[in-house]
Amino acid sequence: MQAAATVSAPAKRPRGRPRKTADERADGNRRRIVLRHAARLFRRKGFDATSTRDIAAAAGMQSGSPFYHFKSKQALLFAVMEEGMRTALQQQREAMARAGMETLEPAAQLRLLVRNHFENLFGAGNDYVPVMLYEQRSISRAQQAALAELKGAYEGDWEPVLRALHASGRLRADVKLARLMIFGALNWSVQWFDRRGAATLDDLADAALALFLSEAP
């Protein structure tokens, strides 16, 4: 009778996500570099006037290198918009958590959201969101739908605040129309606001609340 073969136990798989290799990390860094320079050029020159050669030169790459990370210039534009919207949503949620949003009065909640929105428009990495605002005609309907989901999540955080203000009488307009007009006004500030001027982002937030809300009953 033959002896039973010894079966070794399978090697344990490491828990969590596998660590990225050096090449994978380098690819991720290069992708972020392309996104950052593309966002800046799309904002300053416009999508149509910006070539992939322009983006590659700004990123310090060969002319065809951006296509290693993105299939086309349109795909790169969508990636810039998606990155901007995801980052804006994350920053908004983090700002709400830091401030203890649920403990604030509705007017203070709105000021927090408005002030953070200005930070998304004018703070670090501020090229992404303006590109999303003004270049959506250059992406496909499917890409627009994907962005609409992120935008819906972002604006959804404002909905209960506006409803509470409407219920208290401090927001007189219909909530849906008020939301559209508020975002329209805030986003248009990209066209005229200069951080080198005398007004600060806090000044903008205070002026916005004075414009949107009536005095407490």
C-alpha positions, 0 to 999 in steps of 0.5 A: 500500500502506497503512502499518502502523498503529503499535500501542502497547505495553499499559500495564504493570500495577503489581505487587502489590496495588492501593493502597486508596483513601481511601474504602476505608481509611475503610470499613475503619477504620469496620468495625474500630471497629464490631467493637471496640465490638460485641465490648465490648458483646456481652461486657458485656451479652450478644448478646441484650441488645445492640441495633444501636442500642447498637453504633452509639451506642458507635461514634459512628454513626447507628443504621443504619450498622452494617448498611452493614458487616454484614448483620445483628446475627448476622453482626456477632457472627460477625465478632467471633468470627472476628476474635478467633480469627484474631487469637489464632491469629496471636498464638500463631504469632508467640509461638512463632516469637519464642521459638524453640519448637522449641528448648524442652523440652516443659514450657517449650513448654506454658508458652509456649502457656498464657501466650500463651493468657492474653494472648489472654484478658486482653490488648489487645482481650480482648473478642473471644475471651470472646465467641467462648467464650460466645455460640456458641449465637447463630450458625448451624451453618455459622458454627460450622463455620467457627470450628471450623476456626480453633479446630482450627488453634489447638489443633493447635499444642498437640497435639505438645506434649501428646503429647511430655509424655504420652510423657515421663510428665509428662502422665498423662491421655489427650492428647485428654481432657487438651487438652479439660480444659486449655482448659476450665480456662484459658477459665473463668478469664475468669469470675473473674480480675481483672487488678487483683488481686495475681496476674499472668498469669505467676502464672496460667501457673505455677499452670496448669503445676503443676496439669496436669503431674506432676514429671519422672521 
